[in-house]
Amino acid sequence: MRNAADRLKFIKPLEPELVLEPPLSDDWFHEIKYDGFRTQLVLDWAGVRAFTKNGHDWSKRYWPVIGAAEKLPAKAFIIDGEMIAPEPDGRPNFHQMHSRMTWNAELLAFVAFDIMHLDGKDLRALAAIERKAILWDLLKPAKGIIQYSQHVEGGGAEFYAGVGKLKLEGMVSKRRHSPYRSGPSEAWVKTKCWDVGEFELLGFKREPGKQTVGLMAREGKYAGAATIALTEEIRERLMERVRKGRPPAGLPKAVTGQEVEWLKHSVKARVRFLRGEPKLRHATLLDYRDSD
């Protein structure tokens, strides 16, 4: 009788590098970046398991997907993808993930975008575009709870523009002929779209040789830092407000412990930032106005 040691093992996922502009070469193909939880489906002689990106077994939370995966025409596989909470139009709603995992797991969906193992064969040395073809052959027509991540070859700038118009988080680009290698890799790059929103400007941090950054909050919670990209005249008008200000209550100690010039009175600021990040990332302060 077989035991647990004979089972297929979780493979550490490939981690795409964040870039600010998509690659333009035809050596790349492009996919939507789905906003959910990175998930790996593993099928072997004892059934299907679902692992998080850190290797934790979340099979019980994803039981409807597990059931669907066990019906795929294979004896063994390891598939890389994203677990999402799709809206009726197919767009992922990250904010619904925890609720559906708890109460409505049948409303989740697994979007597969790579395959590393199939029926005893390790596929990781194959080109990414070849692995995609193998994955499609396994999943097609992929219209149910298990979906297939469609891709476009070349045309990175046009694909990025389309993703932005659809208000999606971003895109992932992959070198056509790249193998699958666990850990950080430049063979996959993710390009996120930008959002512009209103934040509360708390204060400034100025260091020699570095750009001045503003510390931002949203709905009373610290949100991160944004580079100050204003004219010299407007910048100086802002700096005049730095007069014996104190850090607001509730900020992280790592922030209040820094040498920050705190604003005496609240200022509303318009900030450009990368979409889909828990804190402001690559953010820029565009303009400001006095709080009402």
Backbone bond lengths (Angstrom), bond angles and torsions (degrees), N, CA, C in turn:
res aa  C-N    CA-C-N  psi(-1)  N-CA   C-N-CA  omega(-1)  CA-C   N-CA-C  phi
1 M - - - 1.465 - - 1.539 109.62 -
2 R 1.336 115.92 136.53 1.457 119.65 -179.19 1.531 110.86 -72.53
3 N 1.339 114.57 156.30 1.459 118.82 177.96 1.527 109.74 -126.37
4 A 1.328 115.26 179.16 1.467 120.62 -175.00 1.521 112.74 -60.28
5 A 1.318 118.16 -28.44 1.466 121.20 -178.44 1.521 112.12 -66.62
6 D 1.338 116.99 -19.90 1.458 120.83 -179.26 1.531 112.93 -84.30
7 R 1.303 117.57 -6.11 1.468 120.55 -173.56 1.519 111.77 -75.74
8 L 1.340 116.10 155.13 1.461 121.06 174.18 1.522 109.45 -62.66
9 K 1.312 116.24 140.97 1.461 120.96 -175.61 1.537 111.02 -97.65
10 F 1.318 114.57 148.59 1.457 122.55 171.89 1.523 109.76 -58.82
11 I 1.326 117.47 137.92 1.466 123.20 177.64 1.529 108.65 -108.66
12 K 1.314 117.06 127.87 1.455 120.08 177.95 1.527 109.61 -58.11
13 P 1.342 118.39 127.94 1.466 120.58 -174.67 1.524 113.88 -67.96
14 L 1.317 115.10 156.36 1.457 122.28 169.72 1.523 107.27 -75.11
15 E 1.330 117.16 136.10 1.463 121.53 -176.90 1.525 110.19 -112.18
16 P 1.325 119.08 115.40 1.462 120.89 -178.81 1.527 112.52 -70.21
17 E 1.317 115.22 148.95 1.461 121.21 177.17 1.522 109.18 -85.44
18 L 1.331 116.76 140.04 1.463 121.44 177.15 1.527 109.77 -80.59
19 V 1.332 116.41 127.81 1.465 122.46 175.00 1.525 107.85 -127.21
20 L 1.318 116.73 161.39 1.461 120.66 -177.57 1.517 112.97 -93.99
21 E 1.346 117.79 -16.52 1.458 121.65 177.10 1.517 109.01 -136.39
22 P 1.337 118.20 141.42 1.471 120.26 -177.87 1.523 111.88 -72.39
23 P 1.329 118.17 152.06 1.463 120.66 175.98 1.528 110.49 -67.41
24 L 1.324 116.57 144.42 1.459 121.65 -174.93 1.522 113.15 -103.58
25 S 1.318 117.47 -14.15 1.455 121.62 -177.25 1.526 111.50 -67.50
26 D 1.331 115.80 150.62 1.469 121.08 176.12 1.521 111.97 -74.47
27 D 1.344 117.68 -0.64 1.464 121.16 176.15 1.520 111.92 -74.45
28 W 1.324 116.81 -3.65 1.459 121.34 -175.49 1.524 110.58 -116.72
29 F 1.347 115.59 150.17 1.459 119.72 164.94 1.525 108.09 -119.86
30 H 1.322 115.60 160.39 1.464 120.36 -167.77 1.525 111.50 -129.90
31 E 1.335 115.12 142.86 1.458 122.74 178.86 1.522 109.79 -132.56
32 I 1.311 116.43 158.39 1.463 120.92 171.86 1.522 109.02 -66.14
33 K 1.332 116.30 140.90 1.459 120.44 171.99 1.529 107.41 -88.58
34 Y 1.311 115.51 111.58 1.461 120.65 -176.79 1.525 110.04 -84.31
35 D 1.333 115.33 132.82 1.462 121.71 -175.47 1.522 109.49 -91.48
36 G 1.331 115.98 93.43 1.460 121.20 -179.11 1.509 109.95 -160.18
37 F 1.337 117.13 -142.51 1.459 122.05 179.34 1.531 108.99 -114.63
38 R 1.324 115.69 124.38 1.467 120.88 176.17 1.526 108.36 -58.34
39 T 1.325 116.34 130.19 1.457 121.31 -173.71 1.522 110.62 -140.58
40 Q 1.320 115.82 143.12 1.459 121.63 177.40 1.528 108.55 -119.99
41 L 1.327 116.89 123.73 1.460 122.15 176.27 1.519 109.31 -96.69
42 V 1.319 116.35 128.07 1.461 122.17 -178.68 1.533 108.80 -124.33
43 L 1.343 116.30 119.42 1.464 122.25 175.91 1.522 109.60 -110.78
44 D 1.324 116.44 131.85 1.462 121.16 171.68 1.520 108.17 -144.49
45 W 1.311 117.83 -163.27 1.462 122.05 -173.56 1.524 113.69 -60.90
46 A 1.351 116.80 -21.31 1.467 120.22 -177.09 1.526 113.21 -100.82
47 G 1.332 117.23 3.60 1.459 119.96 178.36 1.518 113.10 116.52
48 V 1.332 115.15 -168.02 1.470 122.22 -175.72 1.520 110.44 -101.34
49 R 1.325 115.45 140.53 1.459 122.16 170.59 1.526 108.48 -126.42
50 A 1.328 116.10 153.07 1.458 122.05 177.51 1.525 108.57 -119.57
51 F 1.337 115.78 125.20 1.461 121.07 -177.72 1.533 110.89 -114.77
52 T 1.327 115.71 146.11 1.458 121.11 171.79 1.523 108.97 -74.33
53 K 1.332 116.44 174.66 1.465 120.06 -178.89 1.526 111.96 -64.84
54 N 1.337 116.45 -18.67 1.465 120.97 178.05 1.523 112.89 -99.20
55 G 1.327 116.66 7.11 1.455 120.17 175.24 1.516 116.02 88.25
56 H 1.341 117.95 13.59 1.457 120.43 177.32 1.533 109.92 -83.94
57 D 1.312 116.71 138.73 1.453 122.17 -177.92 1.533 110.24 -82.09
58 W 1.330 115.69 110.45 1.467 121.71 179.38 1.526 111.01 -113.07
59 S 1.316 117.33 28.84 1.461 121.80 -176.64 1.526 112.59 -57.15
60 K 1.331 117.13 -40.59 1.459 120.21 -177.60 1.521 111.55 -65.97
61 R 1.329 117.37 -31.40 1.464 120.09 179.72 1.525 111.37 -73.79
62 Y 1.331 115.97 -26.30 1.462 120.81 -175.22 1.532 112.00 -111.25
63 W 1.331 116.62 33.58 1.461 120.16 -170.13 1.538 114.69 -55.45
64 P 1.362 121.11 -36.34 1.470 118.03 178.83 1.538 112.63 -65.94
65 V 1.332 116.53 -36.57 1.462 120.35 177.48 1.525 109.98 -67.95
66 I 1.327 116.71 -38.97 1.467 120.81 177.22 1.531 109.91 -57.50
67 G 1.332 116.31 -45.95 1.454 120.77 -179.82 1.518 112.45 -61.65
68 A 1.333 116.25 -41.43 1.464 120.29 179.44 1.521 111.13 -68.24
69 A 1.334 117.31 -38.22 1.463 121.31 -178.41 1.529 111.46 -66.29
70 E 1.320 116.64 -32.47 1.462 119.78 -179.46 1.530 112.45 -70.90
71 K 1.333 117.22 -12.63 1.461 121.55 178.35 1.527 112.51 -93.17
72 L 1.330 117.91 -4.18 1.464 120.58 179.12 1.536 109.45 -68.57
73 P 1.345 117.40 148.71 1.474 121.27 -175.51 1.523 113.62 -77.90
74 A 1.328 116.11 69.28 1.470 121.21 179.00 1.519 108.70 -154.23
75 K 1.335 115.83 156.59 1.455 121.61 176.36 1.522 111.65 -95.67
76 A 1.322 115.36 -24.69 1.465 119.61 -179.91 1.527 108.95 -158.22
77 F 1.326 115.85 141.63 1.465 119.60 174.43 1.523 109.91 -161.54
78 I 1.330 115.55 162.03 1.465 123.63 167.48 1.520 105.73 -131.78
79 I 1.332 116.40 115.61 1.462 122.60 -175.15 1.530 109.28 -118.29
80 D 1.312 116.05 135.54 1.458 123.32 178.44 1.524 108.52 -101.02
81 G 1.337 117.05 137.94 1.457 119.18 179.65 1.515 112.58 -172.19
82 E 1.324 115.24 -162.89 1.460 122.16 -177.12 1.527 109.12 -131.70
83 M 1.317 116.12 130.46 1.457 121.10 173.61 1.522 107.41 -87.79
84 I 1.334 116.69 126.18 1.461 120.22 -175.70 1.527 110.58 -129.21
85 A 1.338 114.43 165.11 1.461 122.48 172.20 1.526 106.50 -111.74
86 P 1.329 118.07 90.35 1.462 119.77 -173.66 1.526 113.15 -75.80
87 E 1.332 115.57 142.93 1.453 121.83 170.33 1.532 108.29 -81.75
88 P 1.341 119.01 171.89 1.467 120.57 179.34 1.528 114.19 -54.95
89 D 1.345 117.03 -30.26 1.471 119.34 179.20 1.526 112.42 -86.72
90 G 1.340 117.24 2.84 1.455 121.56 177.61 1.507 115.32 95.22
91 R 1.318 118.17 -12.87 1.463 119.92 -178.94 1.530 110.55 -70.53
92 P 1.330 117.45 137.53 1.464 119.46 178.75 1.517 112.07 -73.27
93 N 1.326 116.23 138.96 1.469 122.24 176.91 1.524 107.22 -116.50
94 F 1.319 116.45 96.54 1.458 120.80 -175.54 1.528 112.01 -59.82
95 H 1.331 116.28 -34.32 1.468 119.94 -176.09 1.530 112.39 -68.01
96 Q 1.329 117.70 -14.09 1.454 121.00 178.53 1.531 113.04 -93.91
97 M 1.332 117.65 -4.44 1.460 120.82 -173.70 1.528 112.56 -57.48
98 H 1.313 117.84 -53.60 1.468 120.41 -174.90 1.524 111.67 -64.99
99 S 1.339 116.96 -40.05 1.455 120.51 179.55 1.527 111.08 -62.40
100 R 1.319 116.88 -45.00 1.469 119.40 -178.50 1.529 111.44 -70.47
101 M 1.323 116.49 -36.88 1.465 118.61 177.49 1.521 110.85 -60.35
102 T 1.335 116.50 -33.21 1.461 121.45 -177.02 1.526 112.60 -84.65
103 W 1.357 116.06 -42.91 1.459 119.62 -169.91 1.531 114.81 -115.92
104 N 1.325 117.37 -31.20 1.466 120.18 -172.89 1.521 111.19 -136.58
105 A 1.325 116.65 60.66 1.463 120.34 -177.08 1.521 112.36 -62.16
106 E 1.345 116.46 -22.52 1.466 118.86 178.70 1.528 112.08 -69.86
107 L 1.332 117.18 -11.38 1.465 121.78 177.91 1.525 112.33 -95.57
108 L 1.323 117.16 5.43 1.464 121.17 172.32 1.532 108.93 -84.37
109 A 1.317 116.06 167.10 1.462 121.58 174.03 1.517 108.45 -146.78
110 F 1.311 116.16 148.63 1.460 121.99 177.55 1.522 108.39 -109.33
111 V 1.340 115.84 120.75 1.464 121.35 178.12 1.524 108.08 -101.17
112 A 1.325 116.87 111.76 1.466 122.13 -177.54 1.527 110.02 -87.60
113 F 1.341 116.17 132.98 1.459 118.38 178.15 1.535 114.14 -128.85
114 D 1.326 118.65 -2.62 1.472 119.95 175.75 1.518 109.12 -159.69
115 I 1.320 115.78 159.73 1.459 121.62 177.51 1.524 108.11 -137.48
116 M 1.335 115.97 130.23 1.467 120.89 -175.48 1.517 113.15 -107.58
117 H 1.332 116.70 -18.10 1.468 120.13 -176.42 1.526 108.10 -150.34
118 L 1.331 116.21 139.62 1.464 120.28 176.55 1.525 109.95 -149.84
119 D 1.317 115.40 118.74 1.464 123.09 174.39 1.528 113.55 46.28
120 G 1.323 114.92 53.26 1.455 120.37 175.17 1.510 115.82 87.85
121 K 1.334 118.15 -3.21 1.465 121.47 -178.99 1.526 110.44 -109.13
122 D 1.325 115.46 129.36 1.459 121.73 174.08 1.529 107.52 -82.87
123 L 1.324 117.20 116.73 1.466 122.23 -174.20 1.525 113.61 -97.90
124 R 1.316 117.24 0.84 1.466 119.47 -170.94 1.516 114.27 -63.39
125 A 1.327 118.61 -25.27 1.469 120.83 -179.61 1.527 112.33 -80.40
126 L 1.320 117.48 -12.54 1.460 120.44 179.63 1.528 110.51 -73.12
127 A 1.333 115.82 159.63 1.461 120.97 176.11 1.525 110.24 -65.13
128 A 1.331 116.24 147.16 1.464 121.43 -178.28 1.521 111.65 -55.74
129 I 1.324 117.51 -39.88 1.458 120.63 -178.12 1.529 110.76 -68.88
130 E 1.317 117.80 -30.26 1.466 121.24 176.13 1.523 110.26 -71.85
131 R 1.320 116.85 -39.73 1.470 120.01 178.25 1.525 110.59 -64.10
132 K 1.337 116.85 -36.47 1.457 119.36 177.97 1.532 110.99 -62.53
133 A 1.337 117.05 -39.89 1.469 120.58 179.22 1.524 111.22 -64.76
134 I 1.322 116.59 -40.89 1.473 121.05 177.47 1.527 110.11 -64.28
135 L 1.326 116.21 -41.40 1.459 120.97 179.57 1.528 110.87 -62.27
136 W 1.329 117.32 -44.04 1.459 120.83 179.53 1.528 111.46 -62.57
137 D 1.317 116.48 -42.09 1.467 120.05 178.72 1.537 111.59 -59.86
138 L 1.327 116.15 -32.56 1.461 120.44 179.39 1.522 112.03 -76.47
139 L 1.334 117.22 -38.20 1.465 121.41 -170.03 1.526 114.63 -95.30
140 K 1.314 118.45 -24.81 1.470 120.45 -169.49 1.520 111.86 -54.42
141 P 1.345 117.45 142.49 1.469 128.57 5.33 1.532 114.32 -83.97
142 A 1.328 117.70 -1.68 1.479 122.53 172.90 1.524 112.75 53.46
143 K 1.314 116.34 49.16 1.470 120.72 -178.84 1.520 112.87 -106.48
144 G 1.317 117.23 1.50 1.456 119.75 -176.74 1.510 113.22 -101.29
145 I 1.329 116.27 -140.87 1.458 121.82 -177.39 1.530 111.05 -73.72
146 I 1.334 116.79 -19.18 1.467 121.43 172.20 1.521 108.06 -105.42
147 Q 1.315 115.90 120.48 1.460 122.40 -174.38 1.527 110.65 -115.80
148 Y 1.329 114.94 167.15 1.461 122.18 -179.42 1.514 108.89 -116.10
149 S 1.322 116.93 132.90 1.462 121.97 179.91 1.527 109.62 -79.35
150 Q 1.328 115.71 104.89 1.466 120.26 178.19 1.528 109.78 -66.10
151 H 1.331 116.44 153.11 1.461 120.09 179.41 1.517 110.92 -135.33
152 V 1.316 115.12 161.71 1.468 123.44 176.78 1.517 107.44 -125.08
153 E 1.312 117.14 132.34 1.466 121.07 179.63 1.520 110.14 -91.23
154 G 1.347 116.37 127.79 1.461 121.04 -177.84 1.518 111.67 69.68
155 G 1.336 115.45 -175.48 1.464 120.12 177.25 1.507 114.07 64.05
156 G 1.334 117.21 42.42 1.461 121.13 -176.31 1.517 113.94 -59.91
157 A 1.345 117.34 -41.20 1.465 120.63 -178.14 1.520 111.08 -65.61
158 E 1.328 116.69 -42.36 1.465 120.86 -180.00 1.535 110.77 -66.97
159 F 1.324 116.09 -39.68 1.465 120.18 178.99 1.530 110.02 -63.94
160 Y 1.319 116.26 -42.38 1.466 121.11 179.70 1.524 110.79 -62.75
161 A 1.331 116.90 -41.40 1.465 120.72 178.65 1.525 110.48 -62.81
162 G 1.327 116.76 -40.74 1.453 120.63 179.26 1.511 112.51 -66.10
163 V 1.327 116.60 -40.27 1.463 121.20 178.12 1.528 110.22 -62.29
164 G 1.322 116.06 -40.69 1.456 120.06 179.02 1.517 112.08 -64.30
165 K 1.332 117.45 -41.51 1.465 120.83 -179.92 1.518 111.83 -64.66
166 L 1.317 116.94 -31.42 1.464 121.19 179.48 1.531 112.59 -81.89
167 K 1.342 116.41 0.59 1.466 122.42 179.12 1.529 112.07 62.66
168 L 1.340 116.84 33.21 1.455 121.62 177.17 1.524 109.94 -87.61
169 E 1.325 116.68 165.64 1.466 120.49 -175.27 1.519 112.40 -66.79
170 G 1.325 117.26 -38.42 1.459 119.59 -177.55 1.511 111.05 166.32
171 M 1.327 116.22 -156.85 1.458 122.20 -176.14 1.521 109.89 -140.86
172 V 1.333 115.84 160.23 1.458 122.40 174.14 1.519 107.43 -123.69
173 S 1.319 116.39 129.79 1.461 122.47 179.21 1.518 109.06 -111.66
174 K 1.338 116.13 139.57 1.462 120.81 -175.40 1.528 110.33 -132.28
175 R 1.325 116.22 135.46 1.465 120.07 177.01 1.528 108.47 -66.11
176 R 1.320 115.78 130.53 1.465 121.30 -173.92 1.524 112.84 -54.87
177 H 1.327 116.62 -42.04 1.466 120.45 -171.16 1.522 113.38 -102.28
178 S 1.340 117.18 15.84 1.467 119.93 -176.11 1.518 111.81 -81.34
179 P 1.348 117.58 141.75 1.465 121.58 172.32 1.523 109.90 -77.40
180 Y 1.327 116.35 172.93 1.461 121.04 177.19 1.517 108.32 -95.99
181 R 1.342 116.69 113.51 1.457 121.84 179.50 1.519 109.18 -124.31
182 S 1.315 116.05 125.69 1.461 121.41 -176.96 1.523 111.99 -62.36
183 G 1.335 115.36 150.53 1.448 120.82 176.50 1.527 112.23 91.55
184 P 1.343 116.90 -174.72 1.463 121.21 -179.53 1.527 111.36 -59.19
185 S 1.329 116.10 138.22 1.459 119.96 -177.14 1.521 110.51 -151.82
186 E 1.336 116.02 143.35 1.459 121.37 174.89 1.524 111.35 -87.89
187 A 1.338 117.22 -1.55 1.464 120.89 178.08 1.528 110.99 -72.30
188 W 1.337 116.90 -24.37 1.461 122.96 171.98 1.524 107.31 -119.51
189 V 1.311 117.09 136.01 1.462 120.98 174.74 1.521 108.64 -131.78
190 K 1.323 115.85 143.41 1.468 120.12 177.17 1.524 109.18 -111.80
191 T 1.313 115.24 135.67 1.457 122.17 178.53 1.514 107.38 -120.34
192 K 1.302 117.21 116.29 1.454 120.74 -178.00 1.525 110.57 -93.72
193 C 1.328 115.05 152.40 1.452 120.76 176.56 1.533 109.59 -82.70
194 W 1.325 114.50 166.92 1.460 120.11 -176.68 1.518 111.14 -105.23
195 D 1.321 115.59 147.16 1.462 123.09 170.92 1.522 108.49 -122.15
196 V 1.328 115.88 157.26 1.461 121.92 172.95 1.525 107.13 -125.03
197 G 1.322 116.74 128.12 1.452 120.35 -178.38 1.512 111.86 -146.09
198 E 1.329 115.96 169.76 1.459 121.50 -179.14 1.526 110.68 -98.10
199 F 1.320 115.67 133.64 1.454 123.31 -179.33 1.530 108.99 -132.23
200 E 1.314 115.45 168.76 1.458 121.19 174.00 1.523 108.25 -98.86
201 L 1.315 116.39 125.30 1.462 122.23 178.25 1.524 109.00 -84.73
202 L 1.343 116.76 119.31 1.468 121.66 -175.44 1.521 113.20 -94.35
203 G 1.331 115.87 -36.04 1.459 119.31 -176.26 1.515 110.88 178.71
204 F 1.346 115.57 -174.58 1.458 122.26 -176.07 1.520 111.01 -125.65
205 K 1.303 113.49 150.37 1.456 119.69 171.63 1.521 107.43 -124.91
206 R 1.350 116.17 119.05 1.468 120.96 -179.45 1.518 109.27 -119.55
207 E 1.326 115.70 126.66 1.454 121.40 178.00 1.523 108.99 -130.00
208 P 1.347 117.63 141.48 1.464 120.76 179.98 1.531 111.27 -56.63
209 G 1.333 114.78 132.06 1.460 119.87 176.84 1.515 114.91 80.04
210 K 1.341 117.17 1.04 1.455 120.33 -179.96 1.525 109.93 -123.46
211 Q 1.334 115.50 158.24 1.449 120.37 176.82 1.526 110.71 -69.81
212 T 1.318 116.15 144.23 1.460 120.77 175.72 1.526 108.90 -70.01
213 V 1.313 116.58 136.99 1.465 120.51 177.95 1.511 109.71 -123.07
214 G 1.314 115.70 149.41 1.448 121.84 174.85 1.515 109.67 -102.85
215 L 1.322 117.39 139.98 1.460 121.73 176.79 1.525 107.97 -92.90
216 M 1.344 115.41 127.39 1.452 121.24 -168.32 1.528 111.91 -115.62
217 A 1.320 115.65 152.61 1.462 121.94 174.18 1.523 108.69 -133.43
218 R 1.336 115.13 156.49 1.466 120.59 176.77 1.520 108.61 -141.55
219 E 1.327 116.27 126.89 1.456 122.08 -178.27 1.526 111.22 52.58
220 G 1.345 115.27 40.19 1.447 121.25 175.43 1.515 115.88 81.75
221 K 1.339 117.49 0.42 1.460 120.82 -178.53 1.528 110.38 -116.13
222 Y 1.332 115.23 139.35 1.456 120.37 178.43 1.529 110.07 -59.26
223 A 1.346 116.93 132.43 1.468 121.41 -174.05 1.519 113.70 -116.35
224 G 1.349 118.09 -10.49 1.456 119.67 -179.78 1.522 111.85 122.72
225 A 1.332 114.97 -168.06 1.457 120.87 -175.72 1.525 111.14 -113.66
226 A 1.343 114.89 152.89 1.462 121.10 178.22 1.521 109.13 -135.71
227 T 1.324 116.45 135.19 1.456 121.00 176.67 1.526 109.69 -65.28
228 I 1.322 116.20 141.22 1.466 121.25 179.59 1.523 108.49 -86.39
229 A 1.337 117.10 109.71 1.468 121.40 -178.22 1.525 109.18 -116.29
230 L 1.330 116.23 64.70 1.454 121.60 -178.00 1.521 110.04 -121.21
231 T 1.321 116.73 165.79 1.458 119.99 175.84 1.526 109.14 -65.86
232 E 1.320 116.20 159.75 1.458 120.46 -178.63 1.526 111.22 -60.24
233 E 1.324 116.54 -37.59 1.465 120.34 -179.15 1.529 111.01 -65.09
234 I 1.314 116.96 -47.70 1.465 120.32 -179.93 1.522 110.74 -67.37
235 R 1.332 115.88 -36.78 1.462 119.69 178.56 1.523 110.77 -60.61
236 E 1.327 116.89 -44.34 1.462 120.71 -179.00 1.529 111.15 -66.36
237 R 1.342 116.75 -35.48 1.466 119.70 177.47 1.526 110.45 -63.89
238 L 1.324 116.22 -36.21 1.459 119.55 176.79 1.519 110.87 -67.86
239 M 1.334 115.31 -43.69 1.456 119.65 -176.63 1.537 111.78 -62.63
240 E 1.335 116.22 -26.26 1.462 119.46 178.87 1.527 111.79 -64.46
241 R 1.312 116.79 -19.76 1.454 121.10 -179.53 1.528 112.10 -79.66
242 V 1.317 115.83 -10.31 1.463 119.30 -178.22 1.523 108.51 -81.98
243 R 1.294 116.02 88.50 1.460 120.60 -178.51 1.527 109.46 -138.89
244 K 1.311 116.41 96.97 1.459 122.08 175.62 1.530 112.96 57.95
245 G 1.304 116.05 30.94 1.455 118.93 175.71 1.519 110.79 -71.22
246 R 1.317 116.71 157.13 1.460 121.95 178.87 1.531 109.48 -123.94
247 P 1.313 116.86 149.91 1.468 118.85 179.38 1.519 110.93 -65.31
248 P 1.326 118.20 136.05 1.466 120.92 177.21 1.529 110.79 -62.51
249 A 1.295 115.47 157.09 1.466 119.97 178.51 1.527 110.40 -69.91
250 G 1.325 115.54 150.40 1.458 120.34 174.18 1.518 115.86 90.08
251 L 1.331 117.83 2.72 1.464 119.50 179.39 1.530 110.46 -79.66
252 P 1.331 117.34 152.04 1.474 120.11 176.68 1.523 111.10 -59.79
253 K 1.335 116.74 144.55 1.464 120.86 -179.52 1.516 112.02 -60.35
254 A 1.330 116.55 -31.70 1.463 120.36 -179.86 1.524 111.09 -63.96
255 V 1.327 116.92 -26.36 1.465 121.50 179.65 1.519 110.47 -85.99
256 T 1.317 117.47 -48.43 1.462 120.56 -177.26 1.521 111.73 -68.10
257 G 1.329 116.36 -21.57 1.454 119.68 179.49 1.516 113.44 -79.35
258 Q 1.335 116.93 -11.89 1.457 120.29 179.82 1.529 110.26 -79.49
259 E 1.328 114.85 163.71 1.466 120.05 176.33 1.518 108.29 -82.16
260 V 1.323 115.67 90.37 1.462 122.38 -176.20 1.524 109.43 -116.67
261 E 1.336 115.86 141.05 1.456 121.90 174.29 1.529 106.84 -94.39
262 W 1.313 115.88 107.62 1.460 120.44 -173.17 1.519 110.86 -86.58
263 L 1.334 116.16 141.80 1.456 120.40 178.30 1.520 110.65 -74.57
264 K 1.319 115.51 142.48 1.464 120.31 179.94 1.525 111.11 -75.06
265 H 1.358 115.82 -34.76 1.458 120.75 -179.66 1.528 109.36 -127.94
266 S 1.311 115.11 151.14 1.459 121.85 -176.55 1.535 111.99 -64.85
267 V 1.331 115.33 141.34 1.467 122.32 177.65 1.521 108.44 -132.56
268 K 1.328 117.43 132.76 1.453 122.11 175.62 1.528 108.86 -89.26
269 A 1.330 116.28 134.13 1.454 120.64 -176.60 1.522 110.27 -128.94
270 R 1.324 115.76 143.82 1.467 121.64 175.13 1.519 107.52 -96.59
271 V 1.343 115.95 125.45 1.462 121.76 -171.28 1.527 110.42 -125.57
272 R 1.320 115.25 137.60 1.469 121.94 173.27 1.526 107.66 -100.32
273 F 1.354 117.36 131.19 1.456 119.83 -173.49 1.524 110.11 -151.67
274 L 1.333 115.79 162.36 1.452 120.86 178.89 1.521 110.51 -71.96
275 R 1.313 115.78 134.73 1.460 122.49 -179.06 1.528 110.58 -72.51
276 G 1.343 115.90 144.31 1.454 120.41 171.21 1.515 115.87 82.24
277 E 1.340 118.42 16.18 1.464 121.40 178.28 1.527 109.81 -104.45
278 P 1.334 118.60 144.33 1.466 120.22 179.97 1.528 112.89 -67.08
279 K 1.337 117.35 -31.36 1.465 123.13 174.95 1.526 108.56 -126.62
280 L 1.332 116.32 161.40 1.455 120.28 178.81 1.530 110.09 -55.72
281 R 1.331 115.94 133.71 1.458 121.02 179.83 1.520 108.85 -138.52
282 H 1.336 116.77 132.49 1.463 122.44 -175.72 1.533 109.89 51.64
283 A 1.331 115.46 41.47 1.462 120.82 -174.62 1.522 111.33 -89.85
284 T 1.339 115.32 149.41 1.457 122.03 179.58 1.526 109.25 -133.14
285 L 1.336 117.59 130.39 1.443 122.66 174.69 1.535 108.26 -79.13
286 L 1.334 117.01 120.18 1.459 121.59 -174.05 1.528 112.48 -92.95
287 D 1.328 116.66 -44.27 1.461 120.80 176.57 1.528 108.54 -162.80
288 Y 1.345 116.39 -179.83 1.459 119.86 -175.91 1.505 109.88 -150.89
289 R 1.329 114.89 165.84 1.471 121.88 173.36 1.525 107.56 -150.90
290 D 1.342 114.70 157.95 1.464 119.30 177.26 1.507 110.29 -66.06
291 S 1.341 116.58 143.76 1.464 120.59 175.15 1.522 109.86 -67.68
292 D 1.324 114.37 148.21 1.462 118.81 178.32 1.522 111.35 -73.09
